[in-house]
Structures are given as C-alpha cells and as structure tokens.
Amino acid sequence: EERDTIDLAIILKENTKRLFMYIEKLPCVLNS
C-alpha cells in the first residue's frame, strides 16, 4: 500500500508540472 501512495504522489507531481507548463503556454496561444 505504501508503494501505491508513493506512485500516486509522483504521478500527481508530474501532472502538476504539466498543468503549469500548459498554463504558461496559454497566453501565447490566446494572443495569436
């Protein structure tokens, strides 16, 4: 069970990173 929690934390961290990258790119897309 502990491993599942760690895996979940890693997945969450990766998703958050992608989300922020997506948000950073959004203004460029909206402006063009």
N, CA and C of each residue as an Amber inpcrd file, in Angstrom:
protein
    96
   0.8320000  -1.2050000   0.0000000   0.0000000   0.0000000   0.0000000
   0.8640000   1.2510000   0.0000000   1.9890000   1.1760000   0.6980000
   2.8690000   2.3430000   0.7530000   3.3630000   2.7220000  -0.6320000
   3.6810000   1.7090000  -1.4270000   4.2050000   1.9710000  -2.7720000
   3.1700000   2.6680000  -3.6390000   1.9220000   2.2730000  -3.4950000
   0.8500000   2.9090000  -4.2690000   0.7750000   4.3960000  -3.9480000
   0.9440000   4.7180000  -2.6680000   0.8850000   6.1180000  -2.2510000
   2.0230000   6.9020000  -2.8740000   3.2140000   6.3060000  -2.8910000
   4.3770000   6.9710000  -3.4750000   4.1670000   7.1640000  -4.9700000
   3.6840000   6.1260000  -5.6420000   3.4230000   6.2240000  -7.0820000
   2.4150000   7.3370000  -7.3550000   1.3880000   7.4050000  -6.5420000
   0.3530000   8.4190000  -6.7050000   0.9510000   9.8110000  -6.5430000
   1.8390000   9.9700000  -5.5700000   2.4760000  11.2650000  -5.3300000
   3.3120000  11.6730000  -6.5290000   4.0300000  10.7100000  -7.1130000
   4.8640000  11.0050000  -8.2820000   3.9840000  11.4060000  -9.4570000
   2.9120000  10.6650000  -9.6730000   2.0010000  10.9690000 -10.7810000
   1.4020000  12.3600000 -10.5860000   1.0090000  12.6650000  -9.3630000
   0.4270000  13.9690000  -9.0660000   1.4110000  15.0830000  -9.3520000
   2.6770000  14.8600000  -8.9610000   3.7110000  15.8680000  -9.1840000
   3.9170000  16.1020000 -10.6700000   3.9530000  15.0110000 -11.4350000
   4.1390000  15.1250000 -12.8880000   2.9630000  15.8620000 -13.5140000
   1.7560000  15.5300000 -13.0920000   0.5620000  16.1740000 -13.6420000
   0.5570000  17.6640000 -13.3330000   0.9780000  18.0170000 -12.1170000
   1.0200000  19.4250000 -11.7290000   2.0140000  20.1800000 -12.5850000
   3.1690000  19.5380000 -12.8390000   4.1990000  20.1680000 -13.6650000
   3.6610000  20.4260000 -15.0670000   2.9810000  19.4290000 -15.6250000
   2.4220000  19.5720000 -16.9740000   1.3560000  20.6530000 -17.0030000
   0.5570000  20.7050000 -15.9490000  -0.5110000  21.6990000 -15.8750000
   0.0700000  23.1080000 -15.8860000   1.1330000  23.3260000 -15.0980000
   1.7520000  24.6470000 -15.0570000   2.3780000  24.9990000 -16.4000000
   2.9780000  24.0190000 -17.0620000   3.5630000  24.2600000 -18.3800000
   2.4610000  24.6550000 -19.3610000   1.3350000  23.9810000 -19.2600000
   0.1900000  24.2600000 -20.1250000  -0.3340000  25.6770000 -19.8720000
  -0.4470000  26.0380000 -18.6020000  -0.9440000  27.3690000 -18.2340000
   0.0100000  28.4490000 -18.7370000   1.3120000  28.1860000 -18.6610000
   2.2960000  29.1620000 -19.1230000   2.1900000  29.3780000 -20.6230000
   1.8420000  28.3290000 -21.3510000   1.7500000  28.4340000 -22.8120000
   0.4390000  29.0780000 -23.2570000  -0.5740000  29.0180000 -22.4090000
  -1.8970000  29.5160000 -22.7820000  -1.9130000  30.9590000 -23.2810000
  -1.3200000  31.9260000 -22.5760000  -1.3680000  33.3200000 -23.0480000
  -0.8490000  33.4680000 -24.4720000   0.1970000  32.7480000 -24.8190000
   0.7560000  32.8180000 -26.1720000  -0.2880000  32.3610000 -27.1850000
  -0.9860000  31.2960000 -26.8730000  -1.9920000  30.7530000 -27.7870000
  -3.1570000  31.7340000 -27.9170000  -3.5500000  32.3240000 -26.8000000
  -4.6970000  33.2360000 -26.8180000  -4.3690000  34.5270000 -27.5570000
  -3.1260000  34.9860000 -27.4680000  -2.7410000  36.2520000 -28.0950000
  -2.6000000  36.1480000 -29.6010000  -2.2570000  34.9630000 -30.0850000
  -2.0120000  34.8280000 -31.5260000  -3.2950000  34.6330000 -32.3300000
